[in-house]
Structures are given as C-alpha cells and as structure tokens.
C-alpha cells in the first residue's frame, strides 16, 4: 500500500515536471515568434531605397566612421555622440568590395575551451 502511494506520488511529480517543461518550451517558442515578428516590423519601418549603411568602423567608445550609400554617391561620415561630419565622397569604383564566405573565414581563438578548463582544474585545490 505504501509502495503504491510512493509510486503514485513519483508519477504525479514526474507529470508536473513534464507539464512545467512543456510550458517552458511554449514560452520560448512564443518569445521566438514575437522577436521575429518585431524584427520584420522594424525592418519594414526602416527600409529605405535611397539610403543604406555600407560599412561602419568604431574608432572610439562613441565615435564611428561610416560609409553611407545615398543613391549613386557614397559618403564617408564621422559620427560621434553630438556631431556628424562629412569626411569625403566616394564613387563605386573607389570602394573595395570583398566578399568573405563564412565557411572560408576561420577565427583563431588561440586556446580551446577544453585547454582553459584543464588549466583552471589544475589550480583548484585537491580534495
């Protein structure tokens, strides 16, 4: 009798766990769908056929140099917290166009996570 009650209690706890995990997955899916919907909405709001940011280079914490495509002209501008200034005008021929395939681009991260984890384990006190 006691064995049946504990088995029933364990089954009930397992059912609650499954229910909570299902709700968690539903919340994650709703979050994903909402994020995608907001991104599409904002992309539609900011879509402009005549202006496009081609490239941005951060030169300080709040300063950037940007290449802006405005129609057929490319403008190089400096953007800071309180000021925007035109630096130069470029033509399409003056731009360097490089396309990097994601499969070809490899980033050397130095040490792997496994190596770093081994070093941390060596410095931990032994039990």
C-alpha positions as CSV (number, residue, x, y, z in Angstrom):
1,X,0.0,0.0,0.0
2,X,2.8,2.4,0.9
3,X,4.7,1.3,-2.2
4,X,1.7,2.2,-4.4
5,X,1.3,5.6,-2.7
6,X,5.0,6.5,-3.3
7,X,4.9,5.2,-6.9
8,X,1.8,7.3,-7.4
9,X,3.5,10.4,-5.8
10,X,6.5,9.9,-8.0
11,X,4.3,9.6,-11.1
12,X,2.5,12.8,-10.1
13,X,5.8,14.6,-9.6
14,X,7.0,13.4,-13.0
15,X,3.8,14.6,-14.6
16,X,4.2,18.0,-13.0
17,X,7.8,18.2,-14.3
18,X,6.7,17.3,-17.8
19,X,4.0,19.9,-17.6
20,X,6.4,22.7,-16.5
21,X,8.9,21.8,-19.2
22,X,6.1,21.9,-21.8
23,X,5.0,25.3,-20.6
24,X,8.7,26.5,-20.7
25,X,9.0,25.3,-24.3
26,X,5.8,27.1,-25.2
27,X,7.0,30.3,-23.6
28,X,10.3,30.0,-25.5
29,X,8.5,29.5,-28.8
30,X,6.2,32.5,-28.2
31,X,9.3,34.6,-27.4
32,X,11.0,33.5,-30.6
33,X,7.9,34.2,-32.7
34,X,7.4,37.6,-31.1
35,X,11.0,38.6,-31.6
36,X,10.9,37.6,-35.3
37,X,7.6,39.5,-35.8
38,X,9.1,42.6,-34.2
39,X,12.3,42.3,-36.3
40,X,10.2,42.1,-39.5
41,X,8.1,45.0,-38.4
42,X,11.1,47.2,-37.7
43,X,12.8,46.2,-40.9
44,X,9.7,47.3,-42.8
45,X,9.6,50.6,-40.9
46,X,13.3,51.4,-41.5
47,X,13.5,50.2,-45.1
48,X,14.7,53.0,-47.4
49,X,15.5,52.5,-51.1
50,X,17.9,55.5,-51.2
51,X,19.9,55.3,-48.1
52,X,22.0,52.4,-46.9
53,X,24.9,52.0,-44.4
54,X,27.6,50.1,-46.3
55,X,30.2,49.8,-43.6
56,X,30.9,51.0,-40.0
57,X,34.2,51.3,-38.2
58,X,34.3,52.1,-34.5
59,X,37.2,54.5,-33.7
60,X,36.4,55.2,-30.1
61,X,33.8,54.4,-27.4
62,X,31.2,56.7,-29.0
63,X,32.8,57.6,-32.4
64,X,32.3,55.8,-35.7
65,X,33.3,56.3,-39.3
66,X,30.6,55.1,-41.7
67,X,30.3,54.7,-45.4
68,X,26.7,55.6,-46.5
69,X,25.3,54.9,-49.9
70,X,23.0,57.7,-50.9
71,X,21.7,57.0,-54.4
72,X,24.8,56.6,-56.6
73,X,27.1,58.5,-54.2
74,X,29.0,57.0,-51.3
75,X,29.6,59.4,-48.4
76,X,32.2,58.8,-45.7
77,X,31.0,60.4,-42.5
78,X,32.3,60.7,-38.9
79,X,29.6,60.1,-36.3
80,X,30.1,61.0,-32.6
81,X,27.8,61.5,-29.7
82,X,26.9,65.1,-30.6
83,X,28.2,65.6,-34.1
84,X,28.1,64.2,-37.6
85,X,30.6,65.4,-40.2
86,X,31.1,64.6,-43.9
87,X,34.6,63.5,-44.5
88,X,34.6,62.5,-48.2
89,X,32.6,61.5,-51.2
90,X,33.4,58.2,-53.0
91,X,32.4,56.6,-56.2
92,X,31.5,52.9,-56.6
93,X,34.8,52.3,-58.3
94,X,36.7,53.7,-55.3
95,X,35.2,51.2,-52.9
96,X,36.9,47.9,-52.1
97,X,34.4,45.2,-52.5
98,X,35.3,42.0,-50.7
99,X,33.0,39.1,-50.0
100,X,34.1,36.6,-47.4
101,X,32.5,33.2,-47.4
102,X,31.6,32.2,-43.9
103,X,33.0,28.7,-44.5
104,X,36.3,30.1,-45.6
105,X,36.7,32.6,-42.7
106,X,38.2,31.0,-39.7
107,X,38.9,32.8,-36.4
108,X,41.9,31.7,-34.4
109,X,40.8,31.7,-30.8
110,X,44.2,30.6,-29.5
111,X,43.4,28.1,-26.8
112,X,40.4,25.9,-26.9
113,X,37.8,25.9,-24.1
114,X,39.0,22.4,-23.1
115,X,42.6,23.7,-22.6
116,X,41.4,26.6,-20.5
117,X,39.2,24.3,-18.4
118,X,42.2,22.0,-17.8
119,X,44.3,24.9,-16.5
120,X,41.5,26.0,-14.2
121,X,41.2,22.4,-12.9
122,X,44.9,22.4,-12.1
123,X,44.6,25.5,-10.0
124,X,41.7,24.2,-7.9
125,X,42.5,22.7,-4.5
126,X,42.6,18.9,-4.5
127,X,40.1,17.1,-2.2
